[in-house]
């Protein structure tokens, strides 16, 4: 399932991304093995013998294989040929776009291309691996991409391509590059993507760092794992035990990495992405506090009551609470009703006035004790029938969203029930945020607010029966919150109204107790309607919530 610690790590903006060749391969660039074949074919066309280089490649000794090609021509020639191949692809891939949007502090890549920078519209600064470039990685480095194995676009005086064995020998095991890498890996938690952990020299560095790391603060790696293969299971265990890297596994089908695509997409819904931060610095996973919302709404109601020319708002709320209690407890006496409601937020005199007014309406069967008449009860039943019909349509709409998903047909109903339950809980606990989403067309505001609304999903996903089910859950929940269909918008709006109404009239004991606890623990220096509104407006997470 989705890992809350991983989400919090990214959202704090202090993690660094380690980008491997798999990210660029997805964009159309050749893998290391294919890159060798391309260069080898170019040299072979010159009628030069490359048999020894191919033999080394077949033994998975790629640096040595490239070095063998360099021995036939020159190392500089191999570097030029590599750069020419890399420059042919200029369009970022899906993973470039996603990783550039996640709020990492900075990036380290072994790739030569600049597709990550292009994906972020050049707001990420490329840094080379020679001369004064290394100093740019000192304390305070932010929003940079360090091409530790060289770059296809940085001047050769500031960047050296690392591809041949002699290139590796100049850097590993001891150089200012390795020392800098060592220092960065010790100082920051990392997220690896596109890495197969097959580079022996690079692995030695992260293994040495892992031995000194605190086990409670692991780095993470997205890794293609076949758990039916004992060697791959052992690899995951070794990464955890020796490198302090927790694996976020996925399973590929040949060259199809669509499962990783879905996992990255699901995590993106829960992250404070650059595209929605609007230049702000990430400070952690935002949450939508029902307590702050409750007090802010109550304060604004108080203010509206004070400034209204017709101060009947509180009278209406008291009357609604009285009717709700009569419906809940038919034939209740006025004394018991008054004492019960007076224990919440209303004075006995206000309650008595409300009961007096209700007796003048044609909704009571008995004046003493108090009981609603059949006409009113039938109206309530008609409303309930309409709500039930809307609920059925809502469930059918959710089901239609995922009818073509990759989960078993018999699990679709389970996912729909889980998502419906989650959305119901959101409307109860964070209803103002849901309502705001339903009433705005600003996609950026919706995306920001969704990060806060969806922050509780990692715990909720534990109820899913499989990883695929969890991915469908998060995709469906986010889709409904972002782009609800008409029936979905109508149903969620009704839920928000219902829970909001319960809160306003004090019909929910849980909400009333929450208000009481908040008031009990609040020291009011200024009028509540002023101070609470100010606190909510100036909250650092306000743009993601209210």
C-alpha positions as CSV (number, residue, x, y, z in Angstrom):
1,X,0.0,0.0,0.0
2,X,1.0,3.7,0.0
3,X,3.6,4.5,2.7
4,X,2.8,7.5,4.9
5,X,6.5,8.0,6.0
6,X,7.4,8.3,2.3
7,X,4.7,10.8,1.6
8,X,5.7,12.9,4.6
9,X,9.4,12.7,3.6
10,X,8.7,14.1,0.1
11,X,6.3,16.8,1.4
12,X,8.8,18.2,3.8
13,X,11.0,19.2,0.8
14,X,14.2,17.9,2.2
15,X,14.6,14.6,0.3
16,X,16.9,14.3,-2.8
17,X,16.0,12.2,-5.8
18,X,18.6,9.8,-7.3
19,X,17.6,9.4,-11.0
20,X,18.8,6.4,-12.9
21,X,18.9,5.3,-16.5
22,X,15.4,3.7,-16.4
23,X,13.8,7.1,-16.2
24,X,15.4,8.2,-19.5
25,X,14.9,4.8,-21.2
26,X,11.2,5.4,-20.7
27,X,11.5,8.6,-22.7
28,X,13.0,6.8,-25.6
29,X,16.7,7.0,-24.9
30,X,18.7,3.8,-25.2
31,X,19.6,1.7,-22.2
32,X,23.2,1.2,-21.4
33,X,23.3,-2.1,-23.4
34,X,21.6,-0.5,-26.4
35,X,23.8,2.5,-26.2
36,X,26.8,0.2,-26.5
37,X,25.3,-1.5,-29.5
38,X,24.7,1.8,-31.3
39,X,28.3,3.0,-30.6
40,X,29.7,-0.4,-31.5
41,X,27.8,-0.4,-34.8
42,X,29.3,3.0,-35.7
43,X,32.8,1.8,-35.0
44,X,32.2,-1.6,-36.7
45,X,31.1,0.2,-39.9
46,X,34.7,1.6,-40.0
47,X,35.9,-2.0,-40.4
48,X,37.5,-2.1,-37.0
49,X,37.4,-5.3,-34.9
50,X,35.1,-5.0,-31.9
51,X,34.8,-8.7,-31.0
52,X,36.6,-8.2,-27.6
53,X,34.3,-5.3,-26.7
54,X,31.2,-7.4,-27.5
55,X,32.6,-10.3,-25.4
56,X,32.9,-7.9,-22.4
57,X,29.4,-6.6,-22.9
58,X,28.1,-10.1,-22.9
59,X,29.7,-10.6,-19.6
60,X,27.9,-7.6,-18.2
61,X,31.1,-5.6,-18.0
62,X,29.9,-2.5,-19.8
63,X,32.5,0.1,-18.6
64,X,35.2,-2.4,-19.7
65,X,33.3,-2.9,-23.0
66,X,33.2,0.8,-23.7
67,X,36.9,1.1,-22.8
68,X,37.6,-1.6,-25.3
69,X,35.9,0.5,-28.0
70,X,37.9,3.6,-26.8
71,X,41.1,1.6,-27.2
72,X,40.2,1.1,-30.8
73,X,39.4,4.8,-31.4
74,X,39.8,7.3,-28.5
75,X,38.0,8.0,-25.3
76,X,37.1,11.5,-26.5
77,X,35.6,9.9,-29.7
78,X,33.4,7.6,-27.5
79,X,32.3,10.6,-25.5
80,X,31.3,12.5,-28.6
81,X,29.4,9.6,-30.0
82,X,27.6,9.1,-26.7
83,X,26.6,12.8,-26.6
84,X,25.4,12.7,-30.2
85,X,23.1,9.8,-29.4
86,X,21.7,11.4,-26.2
87,X,20.9,14.7,-27.9
88,X,18.6,13.0,-30.4
89,X,15.9,12.8,-27.7
90,X,14.7,16.2,-26.5
91,X,11.2,15.5,-25.1
92,X,10.9,14.5,-21.4
93,X,9.1,11.3,-20.6
94,X,6.4,10.6,-18.0
95,X,8.8,9.9,-15.2
96,X,10.8,13.0,-15.9
97,X,7.6,15.1,-15.8
98,X,6.5,13.5,-12.5
99,X,9.8,13.6,-10.7
100,X,10.5,17.2,-11.8
101,X,7.1,18.1,-10.3
102,X,7.7,16.4,-6.9
103,X,9.1,18.8,-4.3
104,X,12.6,17.3,-3.9
105,X,15.3,19.6,-2.5
106,X,17.5,18.7,-5.5
107,X,18.4,15.8,-7.9
108,X,21.4,13.6,-8.5
109,X,21.5,11.7,-11.8
110,X,23.8,9.4,-13.6
111,X,22.1,10.2,-16.8
112,X,23.7,12.5,-19.4
113,X,20.5,14.1,-20.8
114,X,18.8,17.2,-19.6
115,X,15.2,16.0,-19.9
116,X,14.6,16.5,-16.2
117,X,15.5,20.2,-16.5
118,X,13.3,20.5,-19.6
119,X,10.4,18.8,-17.7
120,X,10.6,21.6,-15.1
121,X,10.6,24.4,-17.7
122,X,14.3,25.1,-16.9
123,X,13.6,26.0,-13.2
124,X,16.1,23.3,-12.3
125,X,19.7,24.3,-12.7
126,X,22.1,21.7,-14.2
127,X,25.4,21.2,-12.4
128,X,28.5,19.4,-13.9
129,X,31.1,17.2,-12.3
130,X,34.4,19.1,-12.9
131,X,36.1,22.2,-11.5
132,X,34.1,24.8,-9.6
133,X,30.9,23.0,-10.4
134,X,31.2,20.8,-7.3
135,X,31.2,23.8,-5.0
136,X,27.6,24.5,-6.1
137,X,26.6,21.4,-4.1
138,X,27.6,22.9,-0.8
139,X,25.1,23.6,2.0
140,X,22.0,25.4,0.8
141,X,22.0,23.8,-2.6
142,X,18.4,23.7,-3.9
143,X,16.6,23.1,-7.2
144,X,19.6,21.8,-9.0
145,X,20.3,18.6,-11.1
146,X,23.8,17.3,-10.4
147,X,25.0,15.3,-13.4
148,X,27.6,13.3,-11.5
149,X,28.5,11.1,-14.5
150,X,28.6,14.1,-16.9
151,X,26.2,16.0,-19.1
152,X,25.5,16.1,-22.8
153,X,24.9,19.9,-22.7
154,X,27.4,21.3,-20.2
155,X,30.7,22.6,-21.4
156,X,33.5,19.9,-21.3
157,X,35.5,22.1,-18.9
158,X,32.7,21.7,-16.3
159,X,31.5,18.2,-17.2
160,X,33.2,14.9,-18.1
161,X,31.2,12.0,-19.4
162,X,31.7,8.8,-17.3
163,X,31.2,5.8,-19.5
164,X,34.5,4.0,-20.1
165,X,36.4,2.0,-17.5
166,X,39.2,4.7,-17.4
167,X,36.5,7.3,-16.7
168,X,35.3,5.3,-13.7
169,X,38.9,4.8,-12.5
170,X,39.3,8.6,-12.4
171,X,36.3,8.9,-10.1
172,X,36.0,5.7,-8.1
173,X,36.8,4.8,-5.4
174,X,38.4,8.1,-4.3
175,X,37.8,11.6,-5.8
176,X,36.1,14.8,-4.9
177,X,33.0,13.5,-6.8
178,X,32.8,10.4,-4.6
179,X,33.5,12.5,-1.4
180,X,30.7,14.9,-2.4
181,X,28.3,12.1,-3.1
182,X,29.2,10.4,0.2
183,X,28.5,13.6,2.1
184,X,25.2,14.3,0.4
185,X,23.9,10.7,0.9
186,X,24.8,11.0,4.6
187,X,23.0,14.3,5.0
188,X,19.8,13.6,3.2
189,X,17.3,10.8,2.8
190,X,17.0,9.7,-0.8
191,X,14.4,8.4,-3.3
192,X,15.9,6.2,-6.1
193,X,14.0,5.7,-9.3
194,X,15.2,4.2,-12.5
195,X,18.0,2.3,-10.7
196,X,18.6,-1.4,-10.9
197,X,21.5,-1.1,-8.4
198,X,23.8,-2.9,-10.9
199,X,26.5,-0.3,-10.9
200,X,29.2,-1.8,-8.7
201,X,31.2,1.4,-8.1
202,X,28.1,3.4,-7.2
203,X,26.8,0.6,-5.0
204,X,29.9,0.7,-2.9
205,X,29.3,4.3,-2.1
206,X,25.7,3.9,-1.0
207,X,26.5,0.7,0.9
208,X,29.1,2.5,2.9
209,X,26.6,5.3,3.7
210,X,23.9,2.8,4.5
211,X,26.1,1.1,7.2
212,X,26.2,4.4,9.1
213,X,22.6,5.4,8.6
214,X,19.9,5.5,11.3
215,X,17.5,2.6,10.6
216,X,14.5,4.6,11.6
217,X,15.1,7.0,8.7
218,X,15.4,4.9,5.6
219,X,15.8,6.0,2.0
220,X,13.4,4.6,-0.6
221,X,13.7,2.9,-4.0
222,X,11.2,2.1,-6.7
223,X,12.3,-1.3,-7.9
224,X,11.1,-3.9,-10.3
225,X,10.8,-7.0,-8.2
226,X,9.6,-10.5,-9.0
227,X,8.9,-12.0,-5.6
228,X,8.7,-15.5,-7.1
229,X,12.4,-15.2,-7.7
230,X,14.4,-15.9,-4.5
231,X,17.4,-13.9,-5.8
232,X,15.2,-10.8,-6.2
233,X,13.7,-11.2,-2.7
234,X,17.3,-11.5,-1.3
235,X,18.2,-8.3,-3.2
236,X,15.4,-6.4,-1.5
237,X,16.4,-7.7,1.9
238,X,20.0,-6.8,1.2
239,X,19.1,-3.2,0.2
240,X,17.1,-2.9,3.5
241,X,19.8,-4.5,5.7
242,X,23.0,-3.2,4.1
243,X,22.0,0.0,2.4
244,X,19.1,1.2,4.6
245,X,16.9,1.4,1.6
246,X,13.2,0.4,1.7
247,X,12.0,-1.0,-1.6
248,X,8.7,0.2,-3.1
249,X,8.2,-2.8,-5.4
250,X,6.4,-3.1,-8.6
251,X,6.2,-5.8,-11.2
252,X,6.9,-5.3,-14.9
253,X,5.7,-7.4,-17.8
254,X,8.7,-7.4,-20.2
255,X,9.2,-3.8,-21.2
256,X,5.7,-2.8,-19.8
257,X,6.2,-0.8,-16.6
258,X,2.6,0.4,-16.3
259,X,2.3,-0.7,-12.7
260,X,5.1,1.7,-11.7
261,X,3.2,4.4,-13.8
262,X,0.1,3.8,-11.6
263,X,2.1,3.8,-8.3
264,X,3.8,7.1,-9.2
265,X,0.4,8.6,-10.2
266,X,-1.2,7.5,-6.9
267,X,1.6,9.1,-4.8
268,X,1.4,12.3,-6.9
269,X,-2.2,12.9,-5.7
270,X,-0.8,13.1,-2.1
271,X,2.2,15.3,-2.7
272,X,2.6,19.1,-2.6
273,X,3.9,19.2,-6.1
274,X,5.8,22.2,-7.6
275,X,2.9,22.8,-10.0
276,X,0.5,23.5,-7.1
277,X,3.0,25.1,-4.6
278,X,3.0,28.3,-6.6
279,X,6.5,29.1,-5.4
280,X,5.9,28.3,-1.7
281,X,8.4,26.2,0.2
282,X,7.0,22.7,1.1
283,X,6.7,22.3,4.9
284,X,5.1,18.9,5.3
285,X,2.0,17.0,4.5
286,X,-1.0,19.4,4.8
287,X,-4.0,18.3,6.7
288,X,-7.5,19.7,6.8
289,X,-8.3,20.4,10.4
290,X,-12.0,19.9,11.2
291,X,-11.4,21.8,14.5
292,X,-10.1,24.9,12.8
293,X,-12.8,24.7,10.2
294,X,-15.4,24.3,12.9
295,X,-14.3,27.4,14.9
296,X,-13.8,29.5,11.8
297,X,-17.4,28.7,10.5
298,X,-18.8,29.3,14.0
299,X,-16.9,32.6,14.3
300,X,-18.2,33.8,11.0
301,X,-21.8,32.9,12.0
302,X,-21.4,34.8,15.2
303,X,-20.1,37.8,13.2
304,X,-23.0,37.5,10.7
305,X,-25.4,37.4,13.6
306,X,-24.0,40.6,15.2
307,X,-23.9,42.6,12.0
308,X,-27.3,41.4,10.6
309,X,-30.2,43.7,10.4
310,X,-32.5,40.7,11.1
311,X,-30.8,38.9,14.0
312,X,-32.7,35.6,13.6
313,X,-29.9,33.2,12.5
314,X,-29.4,31.7,16.0
315,X,-33.2,31.5,16.5
316,X,-33.5,29.4,13.3
317,X,-30.7,27.1,14.4
318,X,-32.2,26.6,17.8
319,X,-35.6,25.8,16.2
320,X,-34.0,23.3,13.8
321,X,-32.3,21.6,16.8
322,X,-35.6,21.3,18.6
323,X,-37.3,19.8,15.6
324,X,-34.5,17.3,15.2
325,X,-34.7,16.3,18.8
326,X,-38.5,15.8,18.6
327,X,-38.0,13.6,15.6
328,X,-35.3,11.6,17.3
329,X,-37.4,11.2,20.5
330,X,-41.2,11.2,19.8
331,X,-43.5,12.2,22.7
332,X,-40.6,13.9,24.5
333,X,-41.6,16.4,27.3
334,X,-40.7,20.0,27.0
335,X,-38.7,19.9,30.2
336,X,-36.6,16.9,29.1
337,X,-36.2,18.5,25.7
338,X,-35.1,21.8,27.1
339,X,-32.6,20.3,29.6
340,X,-31.1,18.0,26.9
341,X,-30.5,20.8,24.4
342,X,-29.4,23.3,27.0
343,X,-26.4,21.0,27.7
344,X,-25.0,21.8,24.2
345,X,-24.7,25.4,23.0
346,X,-28.1,27.0,23.6
347,X,-29.7,28.8,26.5
348,X,-33.0,27.6,28.1
349,X,-34.8,30.8,27.2
350,X,-33.8,30.5,23.5
351,X,-35.0,26.9,23.5
352,X,-38.3,27.9,25.1
353,X,-38.9,30.6,22.6
354,X,-38.2,28.1,19.8
355,X,-40.7,25.6,21.2
356,X,-43.3,28.3,21.5
357,X,-42.8,29.2,17.8
358,X,-42.9,25.6,16.7
359,X,-46.3,25.1,18.4
360,X,-47.7,27.7,16.1
361,X,-46.7,25.7,13.0
362,X,-48.7,22.9,11.5
363,X,-46.1,20.2,12.1
364,X,-47.0,18.8,15.6
365,X,-49.3,15.9,16.3
366,X,-49.4,16.6,20.0
367,X,-48.7,19.8,21.9
368,X,-48.0,17.9,25.1
369,X,-45.9,15.7,24.9
370,X,-44.2,16.9,21.7
371,X,-44.6,14.7,18.6
372,X,-44.4,15.4,14.9
373,X,-47.6,14.8,12.9
374,X,-48.1,12.3,10.0
375,X,-48.0,15.0,7.3
376,X,-44.5,16.1,8.4
377,X,-43.3,12.5,8.9
378,X,-44.5,11.6,5.3
379,X,-42.6,14.6,4.0
380,X,-39.5,13.3,5.7
381,X,-40.0,9.8,4.3
382,X,-40.3,11.3,0.8
383,X,-37.1,13.2,1.2
384,X,-35.4,10.0,2.5
385,X,-36.6,8.1,-0.6
386,X,-35.1,10.8,-2.9
387,X,-31.8,10.6,-1.0
388,X,-31.7,6.8,-1.3
389,X,-32.3,7.0,-5.0
390,X,-29.5,9.6,-5.4
391,X,-27.2,7.3,-3.3
392,X,-27.9,4.4,-5.7
393,X,-27.1,6.6,-8.7
394,X,-23.9,7.7,-6.9
395,X,-22.7,4.1,-6.3
396,X,-23.6,3.2,-10.0
397,X,-21.5,6.2,-11.2
398,X,-18.5,5.2,-9.1
399,X,-18.8,1.6,-10.4
400,X,-18.9,2.9,-14.0
401,X,-15.6,4.8,-13.4
402,X,-13.7,1.6,-12.7
403,X,-15.5,-1.0,-14.8
404,X,-12.5,-1.2,-17.1
405,X,-9.8,-1.3,-14.4
406,X,-7.4,-4.1,-14.0
407,X,-8.9,-5.5,-10.8
408,X,-11.1,-8.6,-10.7
409,X,-14.8,-7.9,-11.4
410,X,-15.9,-9.3,-8.1
411,X,-13.7,-6.8,-6.3
412,X,-15.2,-3.7,-8.0
413,X,-18.1,-3.5,-5.6
414,X,-15.6,-3.7,-2.7
415,X,-13.6,-0.8,-4.0
416,X,-16.8,1.2,-4.7
417,X,-17.9,0.7,-1.1
418,X,-14.5,1.7,0.3
419,X,-14.3,4.9,-1.8
420,X,-17.9,5.8,-0.9
421,X,-17.2,5.3,2.8
422,X,-14.0,7.4,2.5
423,X,-15.8,10.2,0.7
424,X,-18.6,10.0,3.3
425,X,-16.0,10.4,6.1
426,X,-14.4,13.4,4.2
427,X,-17.8,15.1,4.0
428,X,-18.3,14.6,7.7
429,X,-14.8,15.6,8.9
430,X,-13.6,17.9,6.1
431,X,-16.8,19.0,4.5
432,X,-15.9,22.6,3.9
433,X,-12.9,21.5,1.7
434,X,-15.1,19.1,-0.3
435,X,-17.8,21.8,-0.7
436,X,-15.2,24.3,-1.9
437,X,-14.0,21.8,-4.5
438,X,-17.5,21.4,-5.7
439,X,-18.1,25.1,-6.2
440,X,-14.8,26.1,-8.0
441,X,-13.5,25.5,-11.5
442,X,-10.0,26.6,-10.6
443,X,-8.0,23.4,-11.3
444,X,-4.9,24.6,-9.3
445,X,-7.0,25.3,-6.2
446,X,-8.7,21.9,-6.5
447,X,-5.3,20.2,-6.8
448,X,-3.9,22.0,-3.8
449,X,-6.9,21.2,-1.7
450,X,-7.0,17.6,-2.7
451,X,-3.5,17.0,-1.2
452,X,-5.0,17.9,2.2
453,X,-8.3,16.1,1.7
454,X,-6.5,12.9,0.6
455,X,-3.9,13.0,3.4
456,X,-5.7,10.3,5.4
457,X,-5.8,7.8,2.6
458,X,-2.7,5.8,3.5
459,X,-4.4,4.6,6.7
460,X,-7.7,4.0,4.8
461,X,-5.9,1.9,2.1
462,X,-5.1,-0.7,4.7
463,X,-8.6,-2.0,4.2
464,X,-7.9,-2.8,0.6
465,X,-7.3,-6.5,-0.2
466,X,-4.6,-6.0,-2.8
467,X,-2.1,-3.5,-4.2
468,X,-4.1,-3.1,-7.4
469,X,-7.2,-2.4,-5.4
470,X,-5.4,0.3,-3.5
471,X,-4.2,2.0,-6.7
472,X,-7.7,2.0,-8.1
473,X,-9.1,3.4,-4.8
474,X,-6.8,6.4,-4.8
475,X,-7.3,7.1,-8.5
476,X,-11.1,6.9,-8.2
477,X,-11.2,9.0,-5.0
478,X,-9.0,11.7,-6.5
479,X,-11.0,11.7,-9.7
480,X,-14.3,12.2,-8.0
481,X,-12.9,15.0,-5.8
482,X,-11.3,16.7,-8.8
483,X,-13.8,16.2,-11.6
484,X,-17.1,14.9,-10.2
485,X,-19.9,14.0,-12.6
486,X,-23.2,15.8,-12.0
487,X,-24.7,12.9,-9.9
488,X,-21.5,12.7,-7.8
489,X,-21.4,16.4,-7.2
490,X,-25.1,16.4,-6.2
491,X,-24.6,13.5,-3.7
492,X,-21.4,14.9,-2.2
493,X,-23.0,18.3,-1.9
494,X,-26.0,16.8,-0.1
495,X,-23.7,14.9,2.3
496,X,-21.8,18.1,3.1
497,X,-25.1,19.9,3.7
498,X,-26.3,17.2,6.0
499,X,-23.2,17.0,8.1
500,X,-22.9,20.8,8.1
501,X,-26.5,21.1,9.3
502,X,-25.9,18.6,12.0
503,X,-22.9,20.6,13.2
504,X,-24.8,23.9,13.1
505,X,-27.8,22.8,15.1
506,X,-25.7,20.6,17.5
507,X,-27.4,17.4,16.4
508,X,-24.2,15.5,16.5
509,X,-22.9,14.8,20.0
510,X,-19.4,14.3,18.7
511,X,-19.3,17.7,17.0
512,X,-20.8,19.4,20.0
513,X,-18.2,17.8,22.3
514,X,-15.4,18.9,19.9
515,X,-16.7,22.5,20.1
516,X,-16.8,22.3,23.9
517,X,-13.3,20.9,24.1
518,X,-12.0,23.6,21.9
519,X,-13.6,26.4,23.8
520,X,-12.5,24.9,27.2
521,X,-8.9,24.8,26.0
522,X,-8.9,28.3,24.4
523,X,-7.7,31.4,26.1
524,X,-9.5,34.3,24.4
525,X,-7.7,37.6,24.4
526,X,-9.7,39.0,21.5
527,X,-13.2,38.3,20.4
528,X,-13.2,34.7,19.0
529,X,-14.6,35.8,15.6
530,X,-11.5,37.9,15.1
531,X,-8.7,35.8,16.5
532,X,-9.8,32.5,15.1
533,X,-10.4,33.8,11.6
534,X,-6.9,35.4,11.6
535,X,-5.3,32.2,12.8
536,X,-7.0,30.2,10.1
537,X,-6.3,32.8,7.3
538,X,-2.6,33.0,8.2
539,X,-2.0,29.3,8.7
540,X,0.9,28.0,6.7
541,X,-1.3,25.2,5.2
542,X,-4.2,27.5,4.6
543,X,-3.9,27.5,0.8
544,X,-4.2,23.7,0.9
545,X,-7.2,23.7,3.1
546,X,-9.4,26.7,3.6
